[in-house]
């Protein structure tokens, strides 16, 4: 087989392999997977995950928080994330901390550290630590 034919054959094989990978759903980009955490200063929180947009995730988290608080419009978004994890830690006097990380455990630990930096009288507690699928 002449050299040019071998090169063309190799190029066609490579293109075919790449097309197979691109068509394989396991290798397809899953798209966004947003999550959010909302809370209010007087306590209470809400969260969401696996939403197609940041706005949808924030709306769902705020609505859940408002329902828990029994007072619409009192919750604020504290964190949002896409295909990662978020956490909220709270203290006994309204202090709070949030963090985003690659795992729920890492996000929770970082949120507690941030909350504790506000000098609470007792250690802050992680109240929610969630992940949106990757």
HELIX and SHEET records of a PDB file:
HELIX    1   1 UNK A    3  UNK A   23  1                                  21    
HELIX    2   2 UNK A   25  UNK A   27  5                                   3    
HELIX    3   3 UNK A   54  UNK A   69  1                                  16    
HELIX    4   4 UNK A  104  UNK A  116  1                                  13    
SHEET    1   A 3 UNK A  45  UNK A  51  0                                        
SHEET    2   A 3 UNK A  34  UNK A  39 -1                                        
SHEET    3   A 3 UNK A  76  UNK A  82 -1                                        
SHEET    1   B 3 UNK A  96  UNK A 101  0                                        
SHEET    2   B 3 UNK A  85  UNK A  90 -1                                        
SHEET    3   B 3 UNK A 125  UNK A 131 -1                                        
END                                                                             
